[in-house]
């Protein structure tokens, strides 16, 4: 079998980790519907698990982890002056759609409000739609802005996959390239991912910004490591330090059992029993339905990736908190 993984390797023992707790982490992962799990410490792969060779060798669904990659691409587009700023409004990109809406507030929705999902549109993704928003209409962007505005933009976060797809459409308009092509040139190729991915498109040829990507788990880890390295990969800056800080700065507390939402990244405490929410007690992550994760723990120089078919999406976070983090802190139960 071809060895597709090019990460340098190490072992938990070399980092003086608590092997009893690490063993519990491994067993917890293996007895669930987690399909793959990679743990990197200081850029070295210290644990790798696949539920079968096909999982290792084939592209995996990452669901809404796609959203965090869209965030990286927005940052790159701003860095390279394709997009002036996160304050640009929808009237700039979609005048034919938003200027024909009965509610004039829609034209003033900003890129930042898309990133933080505070657009104020009626979007029952976790309710009536049961996690499956109708994103397969002929014109998805129009469908998003045709929804009723139920809150003033910027006031309240409501999870909205439509925001992510609109961001993908903005990338296409701003750069003159499909989002997938822009990603390949400015993000994937620099990370040595090249064409090793799939990105599905809507009826208008716009790359799905919400959940359209398929990647190998070992490549998924590169996005986490890129952020851990402050946007630098092999000595070359890929995305600005300012964007990494912006996109992972907590914006609003959303769901108590998850944490804060930032700019298409989630942010949560490592130890939920502490009031401390400083960088030393913080992790940020990309999260997709059914347990897809890119988790970055700056204080421990750690990146963790999961792909899964779990019913409980956030279960991997429990394993990380209860066993992996504690094993790195070398604390006995």
ROMIKOL-481212 format. One record per residue (C-alpha): x, y, z. Coordinates in nm, 4 decimals, padded with zeros to 6 digits. Example, Ala and Ser with C-alpha at 12.3 -4.5 7.8 and 13.67 -1.06 7.14 Angstrom:
BEGIN
@px->01.2300 | py->-00.4500 | pz->00.7800 $
@px->01.3670 | py->-00.1060 | pz->00.7140 $
//
This chain:
BEGIN
@px->00.0000 | py->00.0000 | pz->00.0000 $
@px->00.1239 | py->00.3452 | pz->-00.0872 $
@px->00.2144 | py->00.5509 | pz->00.2186 $
@px->00.0161 | py->00.8675 | pz->00.1598 $
@px->00.0985 | py->01.0179 | pz->00.4969 $
@px->00.4051 | py->01.2418 | pz->00.4948 $
@px->00.3834 | py->01.3762 | pz->00.8491 $
@px->00.6991 | py->01.3314 | pz->01.0580 $
@px->00.6253 | py->01.0936 | pz->01.3418 $
@px->00.6885 | py->01.0666 | pz->01.7123 $
@px->00.5269 | py->00.8812 | pz->02.0022 $
@px->00.3242 | py->00.9807 | pz->02.3086 $
@px->00.6030 | py->00.8369 | pz->02.5247 $
@px->00.8547 | py->01.0798 | pz->02.3762 $
@px->00.6353 | py->01.3624 | pz->02.5044 $
@px->00.6081 | py->01.2033 | pz->02.8480 $
@px->00.2338 | py->01.1623 | pz->02.8116 $
@px->00.0286 | py->00.9656 | pz->03.0617 $
@px->-00.0138 | py->00.6370 | pz->02.8759 $
@px->-00.3013 | py->00.5158 | pz->03.0926 $
@px->-00.5073 | py->00.8141 | pz->02.9843 $
@px->-00.3800 | py->00.7955 | pz->02.6271 $
@px->-00.4858 | py->00.4315 | pz->02.6196 $
@px->-00.8348 | py->00.5293 | pz->02.7320 $
@px->-00.8460 | py->00.7878 | pz->02.4565 $
@px->-00.7479 | py->00.5275 | pz->02.1959 $
@px->-01.0017 | py->00.2720 | pz->02.3217 $
@px->-01.2786 | py->00.5309 | pz->02.3335 $
@px->-01.2090 | py->00.6214 | pz->01.9722 $
@px->-01.1876 | py->00.2641 | pz->01.8465 $
@px->-01.5121 | py->00.1389 | pz->02.0020 $
@px->-01.7269 | py->00.4110 | pz->01.8427 $
@px->-01.8200 | py->00.5021 | pz->01.4857 $
@px->-01.5130 | py->00.7224 | pz->01.4526 $
@px->-01.3585 | py->00.6360 | pz->01.1158 $
@px->-01.0248 | py->00.8132 | pz->01.1527 $
@px->-00.8306 | py->00.9974 | pz->01.4196 $
@px->-00.4961 | py->01.1754 | pz->01.3869 $
@px->-00.3145 | py->01.3485 | pz->01.6719 $
@px->-00.0234 | py->01.5836 | pz->01.6010 $
@px->00.2014 | py->01.7277 | pz->01.8695 $
@px->00.4441 | py->02.0037 | pz->01.7679 $
@px->00.3876 | py->01.9100 | pz->01.4038 $
@px->00.4609 | py->01.5398 | pz->01.4567 $
@px->00.2098 | py->01.2603 | pz->01.4184 $
@px->00.1897 | py->01.0773 | pz->01.7518 $
@px->-00.1293 | py->00.8787 | pz->01.6937 $
@px->-00.3032 | py->00.7572 | pz->01.3793 $
@px->-00.6138 | py->00.5414 | pz->01.3624 $
@px->-00.8301 | py->00.4282 | pz->01.0719 $
@px->-01.1272 | py->00.1944 | pz->01.0862 $
@px->-01.0025 | py->00.0021 | pz->00.7839 $
@px->-00.7691 | py->00.0694 | pz->00.4920 $
@px->-01.0417 | py->00.2223 | pz->00.2755 $
@px->-01.0850 | py->00.5016 | pz->00.5279 $
@px->-00.7159 | py->00.5772 | pz->00.5089 $
@px->-00.6898 | py->00.5691 | pz->00.1319 $
@px->-01.0181 | py->00.7308 | pz->00.0240 $
@px->-01.1479 | py->01.0848 | pz->00.0420 $
@px->-01.3729 | py->01.1422 | pz->00.3432 $
@px->-01.6763 | py->01.3631 | pz->00.3916 $
@px->-01.5923 | py->01.6509 | pz->00.6227 $
@px->-01.9387 | py->01.8091 | pz->00.6226 $
@px->-01.9353 | py->02.1527 | pz->00.7884 $
@px->-01.5594 | py->02.1540 | pz->00.8414 $
@px->-01.5847 | py->02.2941 | pz->00.4886 $
@px->-01.7079 | py->02.6164 | pz->00.6482 $
@px->-01.3800 | py->02.6761 | pz->00.8321 $
@px->-01.1852 | py->02.6268 | pz->00.5102 $
@px->-01.4128 | py->02.8862 | pz->00.3492 $
@px->-01.3093 | py->03.1176 | pz->00.6336 $
@px->-00.9419 | py->03.0626 | pz->00.5529 $
@px->-01.0119 | py->03.1435 | pz->00.1882 $
@px->-01.1938 | py->03.4646 | pz->00.2793 $
@px->-00.8879 | py->03.5628 | pz->00.4826 $
@px->-00.6556 | py->03.4911 | pz->00.1910 $
@px->-00.8814 | py->03.6871 | pz->-00.0455 $
@px->-00.8664 | py->03.9868 | pz->00.1898 $
@px->-00.4895 | py->03.9507 | pz->00.2310 $
@px->-00.4493 | py->03.9587 | pz->-00.1473 $
@px->-00.6937 | py->04.2492 | pz->-00.1972 $
@px->-00.9539 | py->04.0496 | pz->-00.3871 $
@px->-01.1967 | py->04.1502 | pz->-00.1104 $
@px->-01.1615 | py->04.4998 | pz->00.0429 $
@px->-01.2693 | py->04.4041 | pz->00.3960 $
@px->-01.5210 | py->04.2097 | pz->00.6022 $
@px->-01.7358 | py->04.5237 | pz->00.6115 $
@px->-01.8336 | py->04.5005 | pz->00.2451 $
@px->-02.2105 | py->04.4642 | pz->00.2087 $
@px->-02.4230 | py->04.2333 | pz->-00.0027 $
@px->-02.5287 | py->04.5224 | pz->-00.2250 $
@px->-02.1730 | py->04.5225 | pz->-00.3591 $
@px->-02.1853 | py->04.1581 | pz->-00.4726 $
@px->-02.5538 | py->04.0778 | pz->-00.5301 $
@px->-02.7336 | py->04.4041 | pz->-00.6167 $
@px->-02.9876 | py->04.2317 | pz->-00.8424 $
@px->-03.0940 | py->04.0078 | pz->-00.5542 $
@px->-03.0814 | py->04.2254 | pz->-00.2435 $
@px->-03.2051 | py->04.5498 | pz->-00.4000 $
@px->-03.5239 | py->04.3734 | pz->-00.5061 $
@px->-03.6083 | py->04.2568 | pz->-00.1546 $
@px->-03.8976 | py->04.4095 | pz->00.0391 $
@px->-03.6745 | py->04.4466 | pz->00.3455 $
@px->-03.4025 | py->04.6980 | pz->00.2614 $
@px->-03.1881 | py->04.5842 | pz->00.5561 $
@px->-03.0767 | py->04.2807 | pz->00.3579 $
@px->-02.8597 | py->04.4883 | pz->00.1247 $
@px->-02.6554 | py->04.6069 | pz->00.4238 $
@px->-02.5684 | py->04.2583 | pz->00.5514 $
@px->-02.1888 | py->04.2348 | pz->00.5659 $
@px->-01.9311 | py->03.9648 | pz->00.5057 $
@px->-01.8561 | py->03.9723 | pz->00.8779 $
@px->-02.2195 | py->03.8958 | pz->00.9568 $
@px->-02.2070 | py->03.6021 | pz->00.7160 $
@px->-01.8913 | py->03.4751 | pz->00.8879 $
@px->-02.0446 | py->03.5033 | pz->01.2354 $
@px->-02.3864 | py->03.3791 | pz->01.1180 $
@px->-02.5560 | py->03.6889 | pz->01.2559 $
@px->-02.7411 | py->03.7810 | pz->00.9367 $
@px->-03.0807 | py->03.7707 | pz->01.1103 $
@px->-03.2542 | py->03.5583 | pz->00.8467 $
@px->-03.5160 | py->03.2967 | pz->00.9318 $
@px->-03.3221 | py->02.9714 | pz->00.9006 $
@px->-03.4535 | py->02.6710 | pz->01.1006 $
@px->-03.1554 | py->02.4455 | pz->01.0284 $
@px->-03.1629 | py->02.2720 | pz->01.3680 $
@px->-03.5418 | py->02.2685 | pz->01.3861 $
@px->-03.7882 | py->02.2279 | pz->01.1030 $
@px->-03.5182 | py->02.1346 | pz->00.8520 $
@px->-03.3570 | py->01.8746 | pz->01.0813 $
@px->-02.9970 | py->01.9667 | pz->00.9894 $
@px->-03.0779 | py->01.9462 | pz->00.6170 $
@px->-03.1365 | py->02.2962 | pz->00.4764 $
@px->-03.2804 | py->02.2931 | pz->00.1225 $
@px->-02.9581 | py->02.3972 | pz->-00.0485 $
@px->-03.0278 | py->02.2306 | pz->-00.3821 $
@px->-03.2459 | py->02.4974 | pz->-00.5409 $
@px->-03.1512 | py->02.6470 | pz->-00.8767 $
@px->-03.0278 | py->02.9712 | pz->-00.7190 $
@px->-02.9067 | py->02.9071 | pz->-00.3648 $
@px->-02.7895 | py->03.2646 | pz->-00.3028 $
@px->-03.1320 | py->03.4022 | pz->-00.3965 $
@px->-03.2987 | py->03.1395 | pz->-00.1788 $
@px->-03.0903 | py->03.2545 | pz->00.1192 $
@px->-03.1764 | py->03.6224 | pz->00.0787 $
@px->-03.5417 | py->03.5475 | pz->00.0065 $
@px->-03.5770 | py->03.4209 | pz->00.3647 $
@px->-03.7548 | py->03.6578 | pz->00.6024 $
@px->-03.5381 | py->03.8847 | pz->00.8160 $
@px->-03.6446 | py->03.8110 | pz->01.1751 $
@px->-03.3613 | py->03.9891 | pz->01.3610 $
@px->-03.1575 | py->04.2984 | pz->01.2933 $
@px->-02.8318 | py->04.1823 | pz->01.1275 $
@px->-02.5455 | py->04.1535 | pz->01.3745 $
@px->-02.7620 | py->04.0975 | pz->01.6815 $
@px->-02.7965 | py->03.7210 | pz->01.7197 $
@px->-02.6197 | py->03.4096 | pz->01.5969 $
@px->-02.8371 | py->03.1458 | pz->01.4302 $
@px->-02.6582 | py->02.8550 | pz->01.2627 $
@px->-02.7020 | py->02.9072 | pz->00.8904 $
@px->-02.5318 | py->02.7004 | pz->00.6216 $
@px->-02.6634 | py->02.9465 | pz->00.3669 $
@px->-02.4164 | py->03.2056 | pz->00.4978 $
@px->-02.1285 | py->02.9764 | pz->00.4055 $
@px->-02.2575 | py->02.9223 | pz->00.0553 $
@px->-02.3010 | py->03.2961 | pz->00.0033 $
@px->-01.9377 | py->03.3391 | pz->00.1128 $
@px->-01.8352 | py->03.0888 | pz->-00.1545 $
@px->-02.0340 | py->03.2857 | pz->-00.4122 $
@px->-01.8599 | py->03.6052 | pz->-00.2959 $
@px->-01.5207 | py->03.4390 | pz->-00.3419 $
@px->-01.6186 | py->03.3487 | pz->-00.6980 $
@px->-01.7385 | py->03.7009 | pz->-00.7775 $
@px->-01.4424 | py->03.8715 | pz->-00.6104 $
@px->-01.1675 | py->03.6565 | pz->-00.7624 $
@px->-01.3186 | py->03.5594 | pz->-01.0970 $
@px->-01.2408 | py->03.1967 | pz->-01.0090 $
@px->-01.4433 | py->02.9095 | pz->-00.8746 $
@px->-01.3889 | py->02.8754 | pz->-00.5016 $
@px->-01.2297 | py->02.5363 | pz->-00.5621 $
@px->-00.9855 | py->02.6853 | pz->-00.8163 $
@px->-00.8999 | py->02.9745 | pz->-00.5837 $
@px->-00.8453 | py->02.7262 | pz->-00.3018 $
@px->-00.6267 | py->02.5072 | pz->-00.5186 $
@px->-00.4005 | py->02.7950 | pz->-00.6212 $
@px->-00.3682 | py->02.9801 | pz->-00.2921 $
@px->-00.4261 | py->02.7161 | pz->-00.0230 $
@px->-00.4277 | py->02.3555 | pz->-00.1375 $
@px->-00.1183 | py->02.3578 | pz->-00.3586 $
@px->00.0927 | py->02.5425 | pz->-00.0997 $
@px->-00.0115 | py->02.2732 | pz->00.1512 $
@px->00.0812 | py->01.9957 | pz->-00.0970 $
@px->-00.2821 | py->01.8930 | pz->-00.1326 $
@px->-00.2989 | py->01.9888 | pz->-00.5016 $
@px->-00.5840 | py->01.7933 | pz->-00.6684 $
@px->-00.6237 | py->01.5447 | pz->-00.3839 $
@px->-00.9802 | py->01.6540 | pz->-00.2995 $
@px->-01.3381 | py->01.6733 | pz->-00.4272 $
@px->-01.5557 | py->01.9832 | pz->-00.4033 $
@px->-01.9189 | py->01.9583 | pz->-00.5110 $
@px->-02.1028 | py->02.2494 | pz->-00.6743 $
@px->-02.4541 | py->02.3877 | pz->-00.6934 $
@px->-02.6600 | py->02.4258 | pz->-01.0106 $
@px->-02.4795 | py->02.7512 | pz->-01.0952 $
@px->-02.1325 | py->02.6004 | pz->-01.0562 $
@px->-02.0621 | py->02.7572 | pz->-00.7163 $
@px->-01.8596 | py->02.5342 | pz->-00.4843 $
@px->-02.0755 | py->02.4392 | pz->-00.1875 $
@px->-01.9494 | py->02.6548 | pz->00.0962 $
@px->-02.1343 | py->02.4707 | pz->00.3675 $
@px->-02.0362 | py->02.1062 | pz->00.3321 $
@px->-01.9132 | py->02.0298 | pz->-00.0179 $
@px->-01.5539 | py->01.9188 | pz->00.0431 $
@px->-01.4029 | py->01.5703 | pz->00.0548 $
@px->-01.0439 | py->01.5306 | pz->00.1801 $
@px->-00.8076 | py->01.2713 | pz->00.3221 $
@px->-00.7753 | py->01.2915 | pz->00.7017 $
@px->-00.3984 | py->01.3488 | pz->00.6856 $
@px->-00.4578 | py->01.6489 | pz->00.4587 $
@px->-00.7345 | py->01.7758 | pz->00.6846 $
@px->-00.4753 | py->01.8030 | pz->00.9614 $
@px->-00.2749 | py->02.0485 | pz->00.7508 $
@px->-00.5339 | py->02.3219 | pz->00.7977 $
@px->-00.5104 | py->02.2855 | pz->01.1741 $
@px->-00.1319 | py->02.2848 | pz->01.1651 $
@px->-00.1336 | py->02.5909 | pz->00.9381 $
@px->-00.3361 | py->02.7779 | pz->01.1981 $
@px->-00.1180 | py->02.6505 | pz->01.4810 $
@px->00.1840 | py->02.7854 | pz->01.2897 $
@px->00.0189 | py->03.1269 | pz->01.2613 $
@px->-00.0458 | py->03.0967 | pz->00.8882 $
@px->00.3025 | py->02.9871 | pz->00.7807 $
@px->00.3739 | py->02.6613 | pz->00.5963 $
@px->00.7272 | py->02.5508 | pz->00.5124 $
@px->00.8533 | py->02.9035 | pz->00.5687 $
@px->00.5950 | py->03.0676 | pz->00.3424 $
@px->00.3042 | py->03.2774 | pz->00.4649 $
@px->-00.0256 | py->03.1400 | pz->00.3363 $
@px->-00.2713 | py->03.3487 | pz->00.5384 $
@px->-00.2104 | py->03.6470 | pz->00.7623 $
@px->-00.1622 | py->03.6225 | pz->01.1353 $
@px->-00.4289 | py->03.8904 | pz->01.1685 $
@px->-00.6848 | py->03.6707 | pz->00.9962 $
@px->-00.6055 | py->03.3694 | pz->01.2120 $
@px->-00.6573 | py->03.5784 | pz->01.5236 $
@px->-00.9753 | py->03.7348 | pz->01.3849 $
@px->-01.1297 | py->03.4107 | pz->01.2663 $
@px->-01.0723 | py->03.2313 | pz->01.5985 $
@px->-01.1660 | py->03.5139 | pz->01.8356 $
@px->-01.4915 | py->03.4268 | pz->02.0187 $
@px->-01.7773 | py->03.6407 | pz->01.8931 $
@px->-02.0931 | py->03.5105 | pz->02.0597 $
@px->-02.1715 | py->03.2311 | pz->02.3037 $
@px->-02.4014 | py->03.0124 | pz->02.1007 $
@px->-02.4830 | py->02.6688 | pz->02.2363 $
@px->-02.3698 | py->02.5980 | pz->02.5941 $
@px->-02.2748 | py->02.2401 | pz->02.5125 $
@px->-02.0418 | py->02.3547 | pz->02.2325 $
@px->-01.9090 | py->02.7026 | pz->02.3066 $
@px->-01.8602 | py->03.0288 | pz->02.1208 $
@px->-01.8812 | py->03.0941 | pz->01.7501 $
@px->-01.6124 | py->03.3023 | pz->01.5851 $
@px->-01.5743 | py->03.3586 | pz->01.2098 $
@px->-01.6712 | py->03.0135 | pz->01.0822 $
@px->-01.4644 | py->02.8508 | pz->01.3593 $
@px->-01.5873 | py->02.7340 | pz->01.6999 $
@px->-01.4058 | py->02.8251 | pz->02.0227 $
@px->-01.4429 | py->02.6430 | pz->02.3557 $
@px->-01.2775 | py->02.5872 | pz->02.6914 $
@px->-01.0423 | py->02.2953 | pz->02.7414 $
@px->-01.1535 | py->02.2619 | pz->03.1026 $
@px->-01.5202 | py->02.3540 | pz->03.1235 $
@px->-01.5052 | py->02.3568 | pz->03.5047 $
@px->-01.2837 | py->02.6655 | pz->03.5024 $
@px->-01.4009 | py->03.0231 | pz->03.4603 $
@px->-01.0750 | py->03.0973 | pz->03.2792 $
@px->-01.1247 | py->03.1537 | pz->02.9052 $
@px->-00.7720 | py->03.2693 | pz->02.8292 $
@px->-00.5638 | py->03.1164 | pz->02.5500 $
@px->-00.4203 | py->02.8672 | pz->02.8002 $
@px->-00.7656 | py->02.7153 | pz->02.8508 $
@px->-00.8930 | py->02.7404 | pz->02.4971 $
@px->-00.9242 | py->02.5293 | pz->02.1869 $
@px->-01.0766 | py->02.6202 | pz->01.8559 $
@px->-01.2108 | py->02.3858 | pz->01.5957 $
@px->-01.3835 | py->02.3187 | pz->01.2678 $
@px->-01.6832 | py->02.0934 | pz->01.3253 $
@px->-01.9035 | py->01.8929 | pz->01.0918 $
@px->-02.2167 | py->01.6912 | pz->01.1531 $
@px->-02.1660 | py->01.3317 | pz->01.2692 $
@px->-01.8305 | py->01.4018 | pz->01.4307 $
@px->-01.5963 | py->01.5613 | pz->01.1764 $
@px->-01.3344 | py->01.7801 | pz->01.3458 $
@px->-01.0163 | py->01.9799 | pz->01.3041 $
@px->-00.9226 | py->02.0726 | pz->01.6614 $
@px->-00.6392 | py->02.3125 | pz->01.7430 $
@px->-00.5058 | py->02.3411 | pz->02.1001 $
@px->-00.2436 | py->02.6186 | pz->02.0960 $
@px->-00.1336 | py->02.5808 | pz->02.4590 $
@px->-00.0422 | py->02.2162 | pz->02.3941 $
@px->00.0843 | py->02.2655 | pz->02.0354 $
@px->-00.1639 | py->01.9995 | pz->01.9317 $
@px->-00.3890 | py->01.9321 | pz->01.6332 $
@px->-00.6512 | py->01.6565 | pz->01.6356 $
@px->-00.8554 | py->01.5381 | pz->01.3376 $
@px->-01.1609 | py->01.3124 | pz->01.3390 $
@px->-01.3833 | py->01.1795 | pz->01.0637 $
@px->-01.6845 | py->00.9863 | pz->01.1855 $
@px->-02.0387 | py->00.8622 | pz->01.1356 $
@px->-02.1414 | py->00.9349 | pz->01.4939 $
@px->-02.4981 | py->01.0172 | pz->01.5919 $
@px->-02.3569 | py->01.2426 | pz->01.8668 $
@px->-02.1596 | py->01.5027 | pz->01.6733 $
@px->-01.9707 | py->01.6446 | pz->01.9716 $
@px->-01.8609 | py->01.3135 | pz->02.1289 $
@px->-01.5011 | py->01.3496 | pz->02.0010 $
@px->-01.4711 | py->01.6724 | pz->02.2014 $
@px->-01.5483 | py->01.4737 | pz->02.5159 $
@px->-01.2717 | py->01.2248 | pz->02.4362 $
@px->-01.0243 | py->01.5059 | pz->02.3750 $
@px->-01.1092 | py->01.6851 | pz->02.6981 $
@px->-01.1389 | py->01.3812 | pz->02.9247 $
@px->-00.8445 | py->01.1759 | pz->02.8053 $
@px->-00.6157 | py->01.3316 | pz->02.5431 $
@px->-00.5648 | py->01.6721 | pz->02.7035 $
@px->-00.5217 | py->01.5179 | pz->03.0469 $
@px->-00.2691 | py->01.2677 | pz->02.9115 $
@px->-00.0626 | py->01.5566 | pz->02.7749 $
@px->-00.0804 | py->01.7370 | pz->03.1063 $
@px->00.0442 | py->01.4083 | pz->03.2523 $
@px->-00.2233 | py->01.4049 | pz->03.5201 $
@px->-00.3414 | py->01.0815 | pz->03.6765 $
@px->-00.7080 | py->01.0313 | pz->03.7474 $
//
